[in-house]
Amino acid sequence: MSELAVRFPEDILKTVHRTADEFAADVRLASAVEWYRRGLVSQGRGARDLDLTSFAAETIVHSEVVRES
């Protein structure tokens, strides 16, 4: 798997009350959900990239879509 370095404000972890690992997982999840929403990746691809089952991915995608409404 490739690694990507992304810069964020120094205080972001305190602001969102997350560890660096939790924040990285949140960013990966948010990216997969957004790419799925845009039709760039399938649900299965997003799940595979996040090591999730398809059921878990579907649940997450639906919860994210509901939040948008």
Contacts in CASP RR format, 6 or more apart in sequence:
PFRMAT RR
TARGET T0000
AUTHOR 0000-0000-0000
METHOD contacts of the structure
MODEL  1
MSELAVRFPEDILKTVHRTADEFAADVRLASAVEWYRRGLVSQGRGARDL
DLTSFAAETIVHSEVVRES
6 27 0 8 1.000
8 23 0 8 1.000
9 15 0 8 1.000
12 23 0 8 1.000
13 19 0 8 1.000
13 20 0 8 1.000
13 23 0 8 1.000
16 23 0 8 1.000
16 26 0 8 1.000
18 26 0 8 1.000
28 49 0 8 1.000
28 50 0 8 1.000
29 50 0 8 1.000
29 60 0 8 1.000
32 41 0 8 1.000
32 46 0 8 1.000
32 47 0 8 1.000
32 49 0 8 1.000
32 50 0 8 1.000
32 57 0 8 1.000
33 60 0 8 1.000
33 61 0 8 1.000
33 64 0 8 1.000
35 41 0 8 1.000
35 46 0 8 1.000
36 42 0 8 1.000
36 43 0 8 1.000
36 46 0 8 1.000
36 61 0 8 1.000
37 61 0 8 1.000
37 64 0 8 1.000
37 65 0 8 1.000
41 49 0 8 1.000
43 54 0 8 1.000
43 57 0 8 1.000
43 58 0 8 1.000
43 61 0 8 1.000
44 54 0 8 1.000
44 57 0 8 1.000
46 52 0 8 1.000
46 57 0 8 1.000
47 53 0 8 1.000
47 54 0 8 1.000
47 56 0 8 1.000
47 57 0 8 1.000
50 57 0 8 1.000
52 60 0 8 1.000
END
